[in-house]
Amino acid sequence: MKTIRLYQNTPFTEGKTAELDSDNSHHLNKVLRFPVGQNITLFNGDGFDYTAVVQSAKKTTNLKVISKKVNNNESKLDLTLAQGIAKGEKMDFLIQKAVELGITRIIPMQTERCVVRLRAEKVQKKIEHWQKIANHACEQSGRSVIVDISLPRTLKDLIAVRGRQVSVENIQKTVAEFYKIKVSDILSKKRSRNFSRPRQVAVALTRELTNLSFPDIGAAFGGRHHTTIMHACDEIEDLRLKNHNIGQDLGFLTQVLRG
């Protein structure tokens, strides 16, 4: 039987049980009709492949992680693709092939002659769609990390960010000063809202203003797992749309950091 390989944005531990998310569970049980008792391969972007045995497959799919091994399929090159947004399925195809070729991150570009114009309210939905395409390509090509699809930018924005070399250290310091806390508080494991919210803001700004990958951002923020970083970015993006104060804070901090 062909080895099934699935990506899931959760930590895995040898000897522990894990539950597949709804999308993976549906794919495994309804599409593949995968039998209980067989092994599958899981990965979460931390550089390892995890072998797990399917224990039950009813409303939810439960597995037991039985082993892990280092996945050495990644290239030593750190490559960023700045890709003009193509129309329709062409963009999906470009992302899929770029991931298979070993690209580290992809920046969708809004160019002057670009036919596609994304409205603000649809940007996040489109990013989520492209991220799923990238995740599936990682599954199929045997990659050990997840390719980050960043927010769309213009060439002017990209050149400006690179020219000013906004660093993660500068972002952490600026955010700490703005919220009147210490950088050490941002890097700490303190869960109080007074510290966790500024930390999430700093993480989101780092993703937006630098080309660091999720694992790199996690390392820069006290060695946090990349899934924690992804959750923080999603949380802030959601708050940006719902909370006027957070939107104002992000706008002001972005102006300060970009000079």
Buried (B, 14 or more C-beta within 10 A) or exposed (E): EEEBBBBBBEBBEEEEEBBBEEEBBEBBBEEEEBEBEEBBBBBBBBBBBBBBBBEEBEEEBBBBBEEBEEBEBBEEEEEBBBBBBBEEEEBBEBBBEBBBEBBBBBBBBBEEEBEBEBEEEEBBEBBEEBBBBBBBBBBEBBBBBBBBBBBBBEEEBBEBBEEEEBBBEBBBBBBBEBBEBEBEBBBBEBEEEEBBBBBBBBBBBBBBBBBBBBBBBBBBBEEBBBBBBBBBBBBBBEBBEEEEEBEEBBEEBBEBBEE
